[in-house]
Amino acid sequence: MAERPEIPVGYLGSQPKFGELHMQTISHDDPEFSLDNNTELEIKFKCPKQIKVTTNLIHCQTDTENSEYVFTQTKDNVLSFLITFPQAGFYKFQVFALEASDESKSLPNAFNYLINVKEALKAAYPFPKQYAQWKEGCYLFSPLVLNCKTSLAKIDFKLFIPNAKAVAVVAAGEWFHLAKKDDNWEGTAALSKHRGKDVKVTVNANFGQDETKYATLLEYVI
């Protein structure tokens, strides 16, 4: 059983920036809680303002950063963090936030959790890498996990990307263009031939200024 780390007074829970941004907890009001096992966790905040956000997930016993096991997305003023835990023990989950319009590169701490994962019963797979523009209101329905161990024959992509004019999945120079359906972008990609080759699979969006320019939003490795 992992020993609870010493936590400074005032560290847990909301910090001044949380109130300044009018953020509210939706899913987990208590900043300290336990999980019986390392099943996927979703933490949600209400977020009426347009903000930019970063996170840290620190395994306390080893003092290791596990940012690839956190996936951040936003929809309908709800900020969502999907978290998986690669091993048992105590984790600090730190959220940093700032108004989207603020040019500052440094994001203040907004909220801190201490999470005790009692057992790690299954393998945890990293989420796709998220680039800065992804965190400006985008949402991924599928696939949340894509790697050399998942099915790659016909992958269904479904994403919400505000203001995008075109969206494509790119793997080793091959482009799979997604189609706009209602508010979302959808399509399939066949990637079996790239399995186990450390190929980067990226989701890219064009926002209209120049039809040839696409910004990378997400990056998987298969």
C-alpha positions in Angstrom: 0.0 0.0 0.0 1.5 3.3 -1.1 2.0 5.9 1.6 0.2 9.2 1.3 2.6 12.0 0.4 2.9 15.1 2.5 0.8 17.8 1.0 1.2 21.5 1.8 -1.7 23.4 3.3 -3.8 25.1 0.6 -2.4 22.9 -2.2 -5.5 20.7 -2.7 -8.5 22.0 -4.5 -9.2 25.3 -6.2 -6.6 28.0 -6.4 -7.3 31.8 -7.0 -7.3 31.4 -10.8 -10.1 28.9 -10.7 -12.5 31.5 -9.3 -11.2 34.3 -11.5 -12.1 32.2 -14.6 -15.5 31.3 -13.1 -14.7 27.6 -13.4 -16.7 25.0 -11.4 -16.2 21.4 -10.6 -18.8 19.1 -12.2 -17.6 15.5 -11.6 -15.2 15.6 -8.6 -15.8 18.2 -5.9 -13.5 16.6 -3.4 -9.9 17.2 -4.4 -8.7 14.0 -2.7 -10.2 10.6 -3.6 -9.3 7.0 -4.1 -9.9 4.6 -7.0 -10.1 0.8 -6.5 -8.2 0.2 -9.7 -6.7 2.0 -12.7 -9.8 2.1 -14.9 -10.1 5.3 -17.0 -11.2 8.3 -15.1 -12.9 11.4 -16.4 -12.8 14.7 -14.5 -15.0 17.6 -15.7 -15.1 21.3 -15.0 -17.7 23.9 -16.1 -15.8 26.6 -18.0 -17.9 29.6 -19.2 -14.9 31.5 -20.5 -12.6 30.6 -23.5 -9.4 29.4 -21.8 -6.2 27.6 -22.6 -5.2 24.8 -20.3 -2.3 22.5 -19.5 -2.0 19.7 -16.9 0.6 17.6 -15.0 0.0 14.0 -13.8 2.7 13.2 -11.3 3.2 9.7 -9.7 4.2 10.7 -6.2 6.3 7.6 -5.3 8.6 7.9 -8.4 8.1 11.6 -8.9 7.6 10.9 -12.6 5.5 13.0 -15.0 2.8 11.1 -17.0 1.4 13.7 -19.3 0.8 11.3 -22.1 -1.9 9.6 -19.9 -4.1 12.7 -19.8 -6.4 13.8 -22.7 -7.9 17.2 -22.6 -10.9 18.3 -24.6 -13.7 20.9 -24.5 -17.3 21.0 -25.7 -20.3 23.1 -24.7 -18.4 25.0 -22.0 -17.4 21.7 -20.3 -13.6 21.0 -19.9 -13.0 17.3 -19.8 -9.8 15.4 -18.7 -9.6 11.7 -19.5 -6.9 10.0 -17.3 -5.4 6.6 -17.3 -2.9 5.4 -14.7 0.1 3.3 -15.7 0.7 2.0 -12.1 -0.8 2.0 -8.7 -0.1 4.6 -6.0 -0.7 8.3 -5.3 -0.9 10.8 -8.2 -1.0 14.6 -8.1 -3.2 15.9 -10.9 -2.5 19.6 -11.5 -4.6 21.9 -13.8 -3.2 25.2 -15.1 -5.4 27.7 -16.9 -5.5 31.2 -18.4 -7.9 33.2 -20.5 -7.5 32.2 -24.2 -6.9 35.9 -25.1 -4.0 36.3 -22.7 -0.6 36.3 -24.5 1.3 35.1 -21.4 3.2 31.8 -21.9 3.0 31.0 -18.2 -0.3 29.4 -17.1 -1.2 29.8 -13.4 -2.2 26.8 -11.3 -6.0 26.6 -11.1 -6.9 23.3 -9.3 -5.0 20.3 -7.7 -6.2 16.8 -7.0 -4.6 13.9 -5.0 -5.7 10.6 -6.4 -4.9 7.2 -4.8 -5.0 4.4 -7.3 -5.1 1.2 -5.2 -4.4 -1.4 -7.9 -3.2 -1.4 -11.5 -5.1 -4.3 -13.0 -4.8 -3.4 -16.7 -2.3 -1.9 -19.1 -2.6 1.8 -19.6 -2.0 3.2 -23.1 -1.0 6.8 -23.9 -3.5 9.1 -25.5 -2.6 11.0 -28.6 -0.3 14.0 -28.2 -2.3 17.2 -28.2 -1.0 20.4 -29.8 -1.9 23.8 -28.6 -4.8 24.5 -31.1 -6.5 21.2 -30.1 -7.1 22.7 -26.6 -9.1 25.6 -28.1 -12.5 23.9 -28.0 -11.9 20.6 -29.9 -13.5 17.2 -29.0 -12.5 13.7 -30.0 -15.2 11.0 -30.1 -12.9 8.3 -31.6 -10.3 6.9 -31.6 -9.1 7.8 -28.1 -6.4 5.2 -28.3 -4.5 4.2 -31.4 -1.2 2.1 -31.3 0.4 -1.0 -32.7 -1.8 -3.2 -30.5 -5.2 -1.8 -31.6 -7.1 -2.8 -34.7 -5.8 -0.7 -37.6 -7.7 -2.1 -40.6 -10.5 0.5 -40.7 -10.3 3.2 -38.1 -13.3 5.4 -37.6 -12.4 9.0 -36.9 -15.0 11.4 -35.5 -14.1 14.9 -34.2 -15.5 18.3 -33.4 -13.2 21.0 -34.5 -14.7 24.5 -34.4 -14.0 26.8 -37.4 -12.2 24.1 -39.4 -12.7 24.3 -43.2 -11.1 20.9 -43.9 -9.8 18.1 -41.8 -7.5 15.2 -42.8 -5.7 12.2 -41.1 -2.1 11.8 -42.4 0.1 8.8 -42.1 3.5 8.5 -43.8 2.5 11.0 -46.5 -0.9 9.4 -47.2 -3.9 11.7 -46.7 -7.4 10.6 -45.6 -9.8 13.5 -45.9 -12.7 13.6 -43.4 -16.2 14.8 -44.3 -18.3 17.3 -42.4 -21.4 15.7 -41.0 -23.6 18.1 -39.0 -21.1 19.7 -36.5 -18.5 16.9 -36.7 -15.8 15.7 -39.0 -16.0 12.0 -39.8 -14.2 9.4 -41.9 -12.1 6.2 -42.0 -8.5 5.4 -42.4 -6.8 2.1 -43.2 -3.5 1.9 -41.4 -2.6 -1.8 -41.0 0.4 -1.5 -43.3 2.0 0.9 -40.9 1.7 -1.3 -37.8 4.8 -1.5 -35.6 6.8 0.9 -37.8 6.6 3.9 -35.4 4.7 5.8 -38.0 3.1 9.1 -36.8 -0.6 9.4 -37.5 -1.7 13.0 -37.3 -5.0 14.8 -37.4 -4.7 18.1 -39.2 -7.1 20.9 -39.8 -7.3 23.8 -42.3 -8.9 27.0 -40.9 -9.3 28.8 -44.2 -6.7 31.5 -44.4 -4.7 29.4 -46.9 -6.2 26.2 -48.4 -2.7 24.6 -48.5 -1.9 25.1 -44.8 -3.0 22.6 -42.2 -2.3 22.8 -38.5 -1.5 19.6 -36.6 -3.9 19.0 -33.8 -3.3 15.4 -32.6 -0.5 12.9 -33.1 -0.7 9.1 -32.6 2.2 6.6 -33.0 1.6 3.2 -34.5 
